[in-house]
Amino acid sequence: MAEYSNRLARAREAMERQGIDLLYLSPGANAQYLSGWRRGRPHFGNVNYPGGWIQGLFVGLHHPPVLAVPRMVAEFDLDPATSTTLEVRVLPDRGDPHTFLDSMLSEFEPRVGAIGVENRAWSEQVLGLRQVRPDVELRLASEVIAPLRMVKEVEELRAMETCAAIVDQAMNDIIGFLQPDSGQTELDVAYEIDRLMVKHGADGSSFVTNVWQMGPDEERALAMKASRRPLTRGNSLSFDFGSTLDGYCYDFGRSVYLGEPPDEYRRVHALVMQAAQVGIEALQNGQRTAEDVDALARQVITDGGHGEWFRHRLGHGIGLDVHEPPYLDRGDRRRLVRGMCFTVEPSVFIPGRLGARTEDVVVVGGDEGAFAYAVPSRPPGGRVGGGGRAGSGVRRRAAGQQDASRIRAARPGH
């Protein structure tokens, strides 16, 4: 396909500039980006096949990309369409993976000087490379591919827009599902969100769905997420979840209050919303750096007296991975470029009192409002839960009405 040809050409230009002769990419986002070879559904299994560590995509400077897989993957896991678009080499069950790898490397460049591997490659793969080519220089493939993936193409943005619509529908549905003081647990809500995302068209969740309460009776650390705790009136309830479709990811967050929000919660929630708006507006200026945006939004919460409880970066890049560079964080001095995608996710989490967060994805440089969806970023105005319907704490817009709370498209100021 045309997009893969263009991406390969740009990757090879970067390889030549940086002195990398070959990329050896394990199954993952980088391999999909350059070839369309998609990962399987997310799971916790550790599936092992004979010689499974050799599995990967080989991308050289001149030779067409080749996919190497063990026999079990070729017969049971490989999408049939992959073999029509890529050359595939299959390691037999009793084949020697080291001999196989040596043959693969010789097919590309007789004298490979530097090979780019994944940042999180299996040790078996790295040690196998060392055994077969003890003198080769190992580099990080991200040196080549990460800068390319930072700026999204139109088709990538469309895929993420679809993911956003799915998440939006799931959030609207889940509000009516909440029933505090009924025995319903955080895990009940988390699993219902996962079901709703698939119902609305997702391949699955892009990470483990998290739903957690904070309040006077919830002296819990931030590391504690969805549990068997029953939903209880008088607590805030925070959401962190995302959908995935065709390999692309989405990341979303909101907080609601179970019952009538006290004044303190309303004030803190409004402060978080203000910080998010400042962050989104800062992304409209293409001359800013990633850390500038973090600093501007963070200052809002600091000035509001809650800086110590905003305990993470403002956001991160997103696309084929949920977390990818650049990062809206102190120390990331990369400048904003049209087509970059970021989450903007300020929060205030005070153990034993409350939690308030919001999270949206912002596209730098699109048409304003192009990716707007329904779930509002306004403070909850009243009761949530009970009676199986959404309370006045979540305001919904009519079909077609724009609400700048889903993916936001920020226009650079240059």
C-alpha positions, 0 to 999 in steps of 0.5 A, spaced: 500 500 500 502 507 498 502 509 505 507 503 507 511 504 501 512 512 503 513 510 510 519 505 508 522 510 504 522 515 510 525 510 514 530 508 510 532 515 509 533 515 516 537 509 517 542 511 512 543 518 516 544 514 522 548 508 520 543 503 521 543 497 516 537 493 518 531 493 523 529 487 526 522 489 529 519 484 534 511 484 533 508 490 535 507 498 533 513 499 529 512 493 525 505 494 524 507 502 522 512 499 516 508 493 514 501 493 516 503 486 520 498 487 526 498 485 533 494 480 536 488 482 541 491 484 548 492 479 553 496 476 559 498 470 556 506 468 555 505 464 549 511 460 547 513 456 540 519 452 538 524 458 536 519 463 537 524 468 539 526 469 532 519 472 530 520 479 527 520 483 521 526 485 517 527 491 514 533 493 510 536 499 506 534 495 499 531 488 500 524 488 501 521 487 508 521 480 510 517 477 516 520 471 519 515 466 524 515 460 527 511 454 524 506 455 529 505 462 528 505 461 520 499 456 520 495 458 526 496 466 528 498 469 521 493 473 518 492 470 511 492 477 508 499 478 511 502 473 506 500 476 500 503 483 502 510 481 505 515 475 504 514 470 509 520 465 512 518 460 516 522 456 521 520 449 522 518 446 529 525 442 529 529 448 525 535 451 529 533 458 530 540 461 530 542 458 523 535 460 521 537 467 523 544 467 520 541 465 513 536 471 514 541 476 516 546 474 510 540 475 505 539 482 507 546 485 508 552 481 507 556 485 512 551 488 517 554 493 521 548 496 525 542 493 527 536 496 530 532 492 535 526 494 539 526 498 545 523 492 549 526 486 545 526 479 548 533 478 551 533 471 547 532 475 541 538 480 543 542 474 545 541 470 539 543 476 535 550 476 539 551 469 538 550 469 530 553 476 529 558 477 535 561 484 532 554 487 530 552 494 533 545 493 536 541 500 536 534 502 538 529 502 532 526 507 535 531 512 533 529 511 526 521 510 527 519 514 533 520 521 529 516 518 524 510 516 528 510 522 532 506 526 526 500 522 524 497 521 517 490 523 515 488 515 515 491 514 522 487 520 525 481 517 522 482 511 525 483 514 532 477 518 531 473 512 530 476 510 537 474 516 540 466 515 538 466 508 541 469 511 547 464 516 547 458 512 546 461 507 552 461 513 557 454 515 555 452 508 556 456 507 563 453 513 567 446 510 566 449 503 569 452 506 575 448 504 581 451 506 588 449 503 594 446 497 591 452 492 591 455 494 585 463 494 585 468 498 581 470 491 577 463 491 575 463 497 572 470 496 569 468 490 565 461 493 563 465 498 560 469 493 556 463 490 554 460 496 551 466 498 547 466 492 544 459 492 543 460 499 539 465 496 535 472 496 538 477 490 537 478 491 545 480 495 550 487 499 549 489 498 556 486 495 563 480 499 564 481 502 571 475 505 575 476 507 582 473 511 588 476 516 592 472 519 598 472 520 606 472 512 607 477 511 601 484 512 604 487 508 598 493 509 594 493 512 587 496 505 585 490 501 587 485 501 581 479 497 580 477 493 585 471 489 589 469 495 593 462 497 592 460 503 589 458 508 595 454 515 595 459 520 597 465 518 593 468 521 587 468 516 581 474 516 576 475 513 569 481 511 565 480 507 559 480 507 552 478 503 545 483 500 540 481 498 533 485 496 527 491 497 532 490 504 534 489 506 541 485 511 545 485 514 552 480 517 555 478 520 563 473 523 567 470 523 574 463 523 577 460 524 584 456 519 587 451 523 590 450 531 591 457 534 590 459 538 596 462 545 594 470 542 595 469 537 590 465 542 585 471 547 586 477 542 585 473 539 579 472 546 576 480 547 577 482 541 573 477 543 567 480 550 567 487 546 567 485 542 561 483 548 557 489 552 558 493 545 556 489 545 550 489 552 548 497 552 549 497 546 544 494 551 539 501 555 539 506 550 534 512 554 537 511 551 544 515 545 547 512 539 550 514 541 557 511 548 556 504 546 555 505 541 562 508 548 565 502 552 563 497 547 565 500 545 572 501 552 574 493 553 574 493 547 579 498 550 583 495 557 583 489 553 586 492 550 592 493 543 589 499 543 586 502 537 590 496 533 588 497 533 581 502 527 581 504 526 574 505 529 567 500 533 563 499 528 557 503 523 552 503 522 545 498 516 543 497 512 536 499 505 535 501 505 542 497 508 548 503 511 550 508 514 545 513 520 545 513 526 545 511 527 552 507 533 555 512 533 561 518 537 564 524 535 560 521 534 554 523 540 549 521 537 543 517 543 539 509 541 537 508 539 530 502 539 526 499 532 526 502 530 533 497 527 538 497 528 545 492 526 551 491 532 556 489 529 563 490 534 569 488 531 575 487 532 583 487 526 587 487 527 595 487 521 599 481 520 604 478 526 600 476 526 593 479 525 586 478 529 580 480 528 573 479 529 565 482 526 559 482 528 552 486 527 546 488 533 542 490 533 535 495 539 533 493 542 527 486 540 525 480 544 523 477 546 530 472 542 533 473 536 527 473 531 532 468 533 537 464 528 541 458 528 546 461 527 553 462 533 556 468 536 560 463 540 565 463 539 572 458 534 574 452 538 576 448 533 581 446 526 582 449 520 579 447 513 579 440 510 582 434 508 578 438 506 572 439 512 568 444 518 568 443 523 573 444 531 572 451 530 573 452 528 566 449 533 560 449 530 553 448 534 547 444 533 541 446 529 535 450 534 531 451 539 536 459 540 537 462 539 544 469 541 545 470 535 550 472 529 545 478 529 541 480 536 540 483 539 534 488 545 536 490 550 530 498 552 531 499 559 531 504 560 526 
